[in-house]
Amino acid sequence: MNRAYRLHVDACNEVLSLILSGSVSTRTDAVNSLSQAYAKRGIGPIRGWSSKNLYDKEMAMVYVVGKYGLGLELAEHPQLEKILSAEVSYEEIYRRVMSGVKPSEAIQAITGSLEKNTIFRVLRLVLTAVVLGFEEEENLVKLYWSLAEEFKQYKRGFFTFMRFYVALRVAEKIALREVKNRNEKEALKLAICMKVGAKNMAPPDELIALISREVFGAPKKLVQRVVGEAK
């Protein structure tokens, strides 16, 4: 599993334990517990510029850690399945799209409507599985372009998402001290953009710095050395 998320996984295990023991029985309580678990570890949820509903979105991490990290069968744990019912739906949409179903048809069949929020929650779920090592990056890229091709009205949102993804992958390496200076940072950023077919979507350094600090708790001096001062 990706070492950059070691503390995130540890926090999710704590929340899963609370749910399975019956100490947490609602999604609201689970979200609050996740927030507290992250805070005491000095980390934050996966994020870009937006700070809206971050911990509810981060329930995707709890889902992936529980299902793929711990191997939990949600059907055997009704309370857990209830709390993570949204993520169950998002994964089902993803699986259908990857099997060749038109994205709008998959979303409509599972949720009964076509909401922008659902589209990007599905992407976030798969992103989470990718960064934790449970899905191949090429699957995220395939899903991304399938969605972007059909939902052209959200072009700006897809552009923002891909820049966020690239920034997140660079920030991981900064937090792990695997990227030690600005030149290495620039080289990695461009390499990731080329790999995912997003050569014109390189994220600004300010976004990389934000994610390094807020998601991974990277020291300010480290971030300044690699990324530079925010403008």
N, C-alpha and C positions, 0 to 999 in steps of 0.2 A: 504493500500500500504506500502511496505517496507520503513521504516523511513530512512534507510541509503541512499536512493536515492531521498530524498525530494528535494534537490537542483537541481539534474539532471532533475527531473520532472518539476520543476519550469522553468528551462532553456528551456526545450523542449516546454513548453506551450508558452513561449515567441517567439520561432521560429515559432511555428504553427500559432500564431497570426499574425506574419509578412507575412507568406505565404497566409493566408486566407484574409488578408487585401489588398493583391496585392503588398506589399512593397518588397517581395522576390518572384521572378518568375522562378528561375533556381535552379537546384540541387547544382551547385557550390556556388551560393549565400547563399543557405540554409546551406550548410556545413560551410561556413565562418561565418555565423550568429551564428551557434551552437558553434563554437570555441570561439567566442567573449562572448557569453552568459555564457559559462562554465568558461572562464577566470575571468570574473568579480565576479564570485561566489567562486572562489578559489578551483574549482574541475576539474576533468579531465574525459575523456571518459573511458569506460570499456576497460581494456587492460591487457595484460600479458607482456612478455619480449619485444615483437615487438612493434615498434612505427610507423609502416608503415600504412598510410591511416587511421589513427585512427578516424578522425571525419567523414569521409565518411562511415566507418563501424558503427559509432555511430548513423547514421540515422535510424538504427533499433530501437533505443530508441525513436526517434521522432515518428516513425510509431506506435509503441506499445502504447505510451502515447496518441497519437491522436485517434487511432482506439478503444482501449480498456479503456483507462483512461477517455477520453472525449466523447467516443461514436460516433465519427465522421464517417459518411458513405463516404468513399473516392469517390465513384461514383457520389456523389452529389457535389463534389469539384474537378473539372477536373485538376486544376493547382496542387493541393495537390497530386492527384493520379498520375500525370505525374512525379512530383519530387520524389515520393516514389514508382515508378513503380518497381524498383528492389526488394524492400521489399515485394511488393504484390506478385511477382513471388516466392520469398523465402517461403512465408507462404503457397502458393498453393502447392509447392513441399512438404513441411512438412505435410500438410493435406493429400495429396495423399499417402505418405509413411505410415502415421499412419493408413490409411484405408486398407493397405495391398499391395499397389503397390510396386514393386521392386524399390529401390532408383534410380538406373541408368535409369530405364524407366521413372520415374517421372521427373527426371532432364532433360532428353533428350526431353520429351514431352513439357516441359514448356520453356526451354531455347534453345533447338536445338543443344546443345553440352554438353560434360561432362568436366567441368572445376573444378579443385581443389578448386579454390576460391569460386565457387558456393556452394560446399559441406560445407565448413566451414562458409560461410555467413548464410546458412540455420541454422546451429547449433547456431550461434551467435544470430540470431533473436529469436529462441526459448529460449535460455539462458536468453535473455533480458526479455522476457515475464514471465519466471519463477521467476527471481529475483524481478520483480515488483509485482508478485502475481497474474498474469493473466493466468498462465499455471501451471500444476502440475509438480513437479520435476521428477516424474516417467515417464512422457511423454518425457522429455529431455533425460533421461537415455535410454528409449526404442529407440528413434531416434538415439542417439549416437551409440548404439551397432548395430543397423540395418545398419548404414552407415559404421561403422568400419568393420563389417563382410564382406561387399561387396567390399569395396575399401581398400583392404589390402596393396596396394602399398603406402598408406599414413599412415601406422602404426605409424610412429614417430609423425606425425601431430596430430593424435587422442590422443596419449599419452600426448602430450603437452597440448592439449585442456582440457583434464580432469584434469590435474594438475592445470591448470589455473582456472578452474571452482571451484575446492576445495579451492584454495588460495583466490579466490574472496569471497566465502561465509565466510571464516574465517576473512578476512579483513573487511567485513561488520560489524561483531560483535565487532571487535577492534574499528572501527570508532564510534560505538554506545556505547562504554564503557561497553559492556556486557561481554567481555573477558578481564580480568584484570591482568593476569599474564601468565608466560610461561607454567605453568602446565595446566591451563585452555585452553590455545591455542593448546597445544599438544593433549589434550583430544578431543577437538572439531574437530581438523584436522583428527584424526583417526576415529572419529565417522562418519564424512561426507564421508570419503573414504569407510568405510564399507557399509554405506547406499546406495551409488551409485554403489557398486560392483567394486570399484577401490582400493582395499587394498594395491596394490603395486605401487600406483601412487601418494603418498603423496608429496605435493609440498615442495620445499626448503623454509626456512624461509626468504631468500632474496626476493623471489617472493611475499610472503605475505606482507613483509615490503614495497616493491615497490608499490603494489596495494593500500595498506592502505594510503600511502602518496599521490600518483599521482591521484588516482581515487576519493578518499574521502577527501583528504586534511587533514588527521589526523595529529596532532602535532607530531613532531619528537620525543619529549621526551616520549610521550605515546607509540609510535611504538617501541622505544628502550626498554622501560620497559617490554612490552609484548613479543616482538619478539627477542630483543637483537640487538646488533650491527651487521651490515652487515659484512660478512667476506671478 
